[in-house]
């Protein structure tokens, strides 16, 4: 039996990796918490199209809204979250995120267990910078436990917004 690493760790704000034009701050990488948890802070500006519908086979995510408003697809339901609200999305549940109409969304995203979550965010950063092709995101769905799907409920909610 392996003894878990119980060494506490601190990620200082000035040491955190900031990517995607400043919109994602990587706070706790897989290795720093023994693979148990990943934490990042995301900022979605007003008018941003959002994170498309997807699900994770192995990972549960929690979103804690710090500021602004967050529209979230959870299964077939579309919710709007305000500051201080928490959303927990169990593994296997389709979800999507976007800033609520007329505002931005600043939130913490916490995932457990994790599968190279930060390498996935770094890939997104490279795609946004033109250093990688969008197809690479689709090609790595298994590796990063991130499977994209279509959602009529999300499409309808986005069209109405």
C-alpha atoms as one frame of an Amber mdcrd trajectory, in Angstrom:
protein
   0.000   0.000   0.000   1.303   3.440  -0.968   1.328   6.126   1.673  -0.278
   9.316   0.377   1.801  12.472   0.279   0.526  14.673   3.090   2.921  17.549
   2.474   0.976  20.809   2.320   1.819  23.223  -0.459   1.188  26.863  -1.284
   0.842  28.450  -4.694   1.736  32.128  -4.454  -0.215  34.474  -6.728   2.956
  35.918  -8.244   4.243  32.392  -9.033   1.072  31.067 -10.709   1.228  30.429
 -14.447  -1.110  32.746 -16.373  -2.111  31.719 -19.907  -4.690  32.331 -22.644
  -4.158  36.067 -22.705  -4.544  36.301 -18.931  -7.888  34.504 -18.830  -6.660
  31.324 -17.069  -4.474  31.204 -13.960  -3.143  27.732 -13.190  -3.085  27.358
  -9.409  -2.700  23.683  -8.469  -1.217  21.331 -11.020  -1.704  17.561 -10.947
   1.728  16.856  -9.463   1.510  19.475  -6.730  -1.423  17.725  -5.067  -0.534
  14.130  -5.839  -3.010  14.036  -8.720  -5.928  14.505  -6.369  -7.079  17.963
  -7.396  -6.525  20.704  -9.960  -7.490  24.316  -9.339  -7.529  27.176 -11.789
  -9.053  30.628 -11.929 -10.806  31.527 -15.162 -11.987  34.860 -16.456 -14.509
  34.912 -19.305 -15.013  38.450 -20.638 -18.430  39.837 -21.470 -19.527  38.562
 -24.878 -17.181  35.546 -24.856 -18.757  32.553 -26.631 -17.935  30.265 -23.743
 -16.785  26.712 -23.119 -18.704  24.351 -25.445 -20.785  21.416 -24.181 -18.638
  18.533 -22.983 -18.365  15.925 -20.259 -15.673  14.073 -18.345 -15.841  10.324
 -17.804 -13.650  10.364 -14.687 -13.549  13.914 -13.388 -15.958  15.841 -11.172
 -15.720  19.634 -11.386 -16.763  22.372  -9.017 -17.169  25.996 -10.106 -17.189
  28.819  -7.551 -18.223  32.170  -9.000 -16.112  35.019  -7.627 -17.536  37.900
  -9.657 -19.914  38.614 -12.534 -22.442  36.095 -13.800 -22.037  32.612 -15.199
 -24.488  30.810 -17.454 -24.050  27.052 -17.150 -25.500  24.075 -18.952 -25.880
  21.090 -16.605 -27.384  18.097 -18.371 -30.338  19.673 -20.204 -30.841  22.507
 -17.701 -29.390  26.005 -18.152 -28.663  27.888 -14.911 -27.406  31.374 -14.146
 -24.996  31.735 -11.239 -24.123  34.859  -9.277 -21.166  35.729  -7.055 -20.717
  33.211  -4.258 -22.706  30.480  -6.025 -21.186  27.019  -6.352 -21.930  24.459
  -9.061 -20.757  20.849  -8.774 -20.841  18.780 -11.981 -20.354  15.047 -11.401
 -18.408  12.918 -13.867 -20.505  11.973 -16.887 -22.756  15.054 -16.830 -22.710
  17.283 -19.923 -21.926  20.897 -19.091 -20.958  24.177 -20.754 -20.085  27.640
 -19.453 -20.337  31.226 -20.674 -20.597  34.632 -19.064 -24.184  35.595 -18.328
 -25.565  38.275 -20.651 -24.147  41.738 -20.063 -21.371  40.705 -17.697 -18.137
  38.758 -17.311 -17.521  35.592 -15.283 -14.607  35.244 -12.859 -14.546  31.828
 -11.195 -12.495  29.093  -9.601 -12.642  25.687 -11.271 -11.714  22.695  -9.139
 -11.403  19.215 -10.668 -10.841  15.832  -9.072  -9.305  13.432  -9.908  -7.327
  15.062 -12.682  -5.781  13.987 -15.973  -3.176  16.480 -17.195  -5.766  19.248
 -16.893  -3.167  22.013 -17.154  -1.584  20.508 -20.274  -5.070  20.731 -21.801
  -5.301  24.430 -20.873  -1.830  24.985 -22.335  -3.031  23.366 -25.580  -5.983
  25.789 -25.662  -3.505  28.620 -25.158  -1.421  27.412 -28.135  -4.543  27.129
 -30.328  -5.601  30.678 -29.399  -2.081  31.913 -30.229  -2.121  30.119 -33.593
   0.707  27.760 -32.560  -1.572  24.674 -32.684  -4.602  23.689 -34.736  -8.102
  23.362 -33.198  -8.184  19.727 -34.398  -5.530  18.953 -31.764  -8.111  19.640
 -29.057 -10.464  17.088 -30.605  -7.617  14.608 -31.063  -6.807  14.677 -27.322
 -10.290  14.136 -25.864  -9.375  10.736 -24.375  -6.037  11.898 -22.955  -7.533
  14.915 -21.202 -10.902  13.294 -20.290 -12.709  16.065 -22.139 -15.372  14.850
 -24.591 -17.261  17.397 -26.665 -20.933  16.881 -27.558 -23.805  18.806 -29.110
 -26.552  20.223 -26.891 -29.836  21.565 -28.239 -30.609  23.082 -24.818 -27.321
  25.032 -24.839 -27.767  26.154 -28.439 -31.279  27.419 -27.673 -30.148  29.238
 -24.520 -27.216  30.878 -26.327 -29.456  31.945 -29.233 -31.954  33.499 -26.811
 -29.232  35.386 -24.858
